[in-house]
């Protein structure tokens, strides 16, 4: 069976089509063209704004014209992550989906269910004339994953509805009414290249097989950070022997916990024989520390040819110390909602750029604005002490929970009516676009819900098939109940 053959048919057919359209962040041209063609095919009114957001509008079911307008919202882009060695071009190639038991997965890449299944649900509502609903607007935003650009720059009068259902959540049986705000902090190390010493032996040390995951939704799980695993080993080597660092690379996207990292470094010939044994000891320690958390962790070392250049000693040691000691993970838990991470920071990536720059990207989140700024300030100060140049992104606001929300009540009642159990009402530590929508449209009443996904933002991403049926039934009933207001 293929994904397009799953039930309910319409939402799965839409999702299958979406997986065939390349749509990495910042490159939504093809998915936008697909959406515009979809609107044309189904005679749906459509408009775009200057940044490329798309809004489709569908008239109410006969007799429901006076019901409140509901905005169904999803984002067009997906996180483009793949396993090393996988031959996949996210700008050209379709996602290779397959069914594994109750799960839909992708072969070696992110699946793009975040937020492809949300797009599919909105399109299915627009295409299905059997659903009872009031006026519907479907808003599809750009560049959500790398800075919420579409939500930040949503064109004036693009939406008119005062009820918004965000279709970007990842847990069946949970309705979200709040989210964290976020900001990125970037540190740049400027270095001089020096010729690699000839009397050194050089090694590449690499960690792989980590689970990674979403830097908001998975940060509390205590998974290993590949950058810190490598930095810790190289730092320990530097305490025992004189070393020369040629390169350090790890992680990729700001909102993903890094799964892989590697460093190339040299040790004087007279000490090089001890390095592999030292790694064996370190491997035993780190595997034991993450026992039960990182079952597939691999830590390898191999001798490599002498590189032509190394990073100057002062900068390389500063970099290793800074990455090793940088804060990462949960900083504090919420005092208002039990089990909710309030504040966190993710040491996302280390990248060599050109001949003399190393860029370290980090991401901070908090449901309390002042704490978000505080942890960003701590990260800034940390890397400034190491001699790096530090900058911040503009950031985005959180979405404060409204426990008196009418659409929350309707959504909760609909879920209980359908499935015989009350959904959990929660806030999420991940960033949603809702905070920005609320900032510009303070009258909006919003919720977020969706089917169950795991491994989001990593090639382990998977979508639980039975929950898609529940998601669809829930969304349809919520629209019907709103239409009766």
Buried (B, 14 or more C-beta within 10 A) or exposed (E): EEBBEBEBEBBBBBBBBBBEBBBBBEBBBBBBEBBBEBBEEBEBEBBBBEBBBBBBBBEBBEEBEEBBBBBBBBBBBBBBBBBEEEEBEBEEEBBBBEBEEEBBBBBBBBBBBBBBBBBBBBBBBBBBEEBBBBBBBBBBBBBBBBBBBBBBBBBEEBBEBBBBBBBBBBBBBBBBBBBBBBBBBBBBBEBEEBEBBEEBBBBBBBBBBBBBBBBBBBBBEEBBBBBBBBBBBBBBBBEEBEBBBBBBBBBBBBBBBBBBBBBBBBBBEEBBEEBEEBBEEBBEEBBEEBEEEBEEBEBEBEEBEBBEBBBBBEBBBBBBBBBBBBBBBBBBBBEEBEEBBBBBBBBBBBBBEEEBEBBBBBBBBBBBBEBBBBBBBBBBEBBEEBBBEBEBBEBBBBBBBBEEBBBBBBBBBBBEEBBEEEBEBBBBBBBBBBBBBBBEBEEBBBBBBBBBBBBBBBBBBBBBBEBBBBBBBBBBBBBBBBBEE
